[in-house]
């Protein structure tokens, strides 16, 4: 029985190695793996393109000041806690952020711009940003690996079943 398991595992590993890797589309501006310019409001502002609520409480500048980058039509994500929210014209970004993600390091520091922080606060915020970005990247990589493993296992199972059918 253990020899069969070993053969299955070797076959699985060979199939995984030979499977084409899935290429992700080019990231949107501001969604790079680690971009330390996003620690500042100016850096986050550069991610906003065609934000439709600019003449409201939920302007792109209010979102950037609250720690968010633009991720979609009406969505923005905090670069410090990775909380992504869908926004409406009457939302107040700093209040929504504090209400929905009070443990966010940026919220805990009072949602101040990187330039307004002392050295220790800035370093804390920068290190939290890097830590959370790396953790998020690792989770995505693990999920991708699991999907690849599932595909390989399904392919092996299908091949096994068809060989079993052929023997009958």
N, C-alpha and C positions, 0 to 999 in steps of 0.2 A: 504494500500500500504506500509506503514512504517513497519508493522509487517512482511511482505514478505521480505523487505530489511534486517530487523534484522535477520530473519531466514537464509537468504543467507549469511550474514556476519558471523554468528555463524558457519554455515556449512563450510564456507571457512576457518575460523580459525581452526576448528577441523581438516580439511583435511591437512592444512599446518603443524600442530603439528604432525600428523601421517605420513607425508611424510618422506622417508629416506633422510638424508642429503647427499649431494654430497661431497665426500672426494676428496681433491686435492692431486695430487701426491707429494711425498717428494720434497721439493724445491732443486734446484740446488745449489751448493756451491756459496755463495755470494748473493743469492736472498732471504735470510731470511728477515722477516718483519723489524727488526731493528738490524743491526750489526755495531756497532760503529767503529770496526776495519777498515771498508771500507772508513773511512775518510782519511786514509793514503794510499800512493801508494803501500806500502808493502802488506797491507790488500787486496787491489784490485787485485794485481798481483796473489795472491793465488787462485783467481776465474778462471784463464785462464788454460784451459786444451786443448791440441792439437790445438793451434792456428796456422793456416797454413801460415800466412803472416809474420813470425818472421824474415825473412831475407829481410825485406823491410822497407819503411817508416812507415808502419802500423803494427809495431810489438806489441806484447802484452805489453811490457814495455812502449811503446809510448802511447798506449791506457790507461793503468793504470795511467800514469802520467797526462793524459788529463781528468781523473776522471771516467773512464769507467770500468765496470765489464763485464766478458764474459757471454753472455746469450744464445748463439746458435752457429751454425757452423761458420757463418761470421758476427754475430751480437754482439753488446756490448751496454750496457746501462749506462748512467751517473747516479751515485748514488745520485747526488745532485739535478738534474732537471728531472730525469727519462726519458730523451730523449733516445730512442733506435734507433740505426742506423745500417744499413748494410754496411759493409766495403769492400773496394777493395784494392788490393796490393799497389797502388800508392797514397792512401789517407794519408793525414797528420792529425792525430787525433786532435791535439790542434787547428789547423786552422779550420777543419770541425766543431768542437764543438763550437768554437767562432762564426763561420758564421751561423750555423743552430740554435743555442740556446744562443744568446748574453745575455739574461736575467738570465741565470743560475748563481747561487751564486758562484759556483766554477770558472766560467769564469770571473765573475766580480772581483774576488780576484786574478786574474792573473794565475789561474791554478797551484798554488803552492802546494807542498806537505804539509800535516798536520804538519809535523815537522818544516817547514819553516815559519809557521804563528806565529804571536804573540798571546797572550792569548785571546784577544778580537776577533781577526779574526777566530781563531780556534773555539771558543765558538759560534760565528755567523754561521760558516759553519756547525758545529755539530748540532746546533738547526735547521737550515734550512733542513739538511738531515732528522732529526727526523720528522719535520713538514711535509715535502713532503712525507716521507714514511708512516706516519699515514694517511695523506689525500688519498694517493693511495690505502692503505688498506681499508679505509672507502668506497671509490668509488667501489672497487671490491666487498665488502660486500653488498653494496646497489644494485649493478647489479645482484648479486646472489639472493638477496631477491626478486627483481622484477621478475626474471625468475621463482622462486618458486611460486610467486603469480600468474603469468600467467598460469603455469601448473595447479595450484589448480583451478583457474577460468575456464579453459578449461575442466577440469574433472567435475566440477559442472555443467557447461553448457551441456556437453555431457550427463550426468545423467538426467538432467532436460528434454532435448530433447527426450531421450529414454522413460522417464516416460510419456511425452506428447504423444508420438507415441503409447505407450501401452494403453492409455486411449481411443484412437480413435478406 
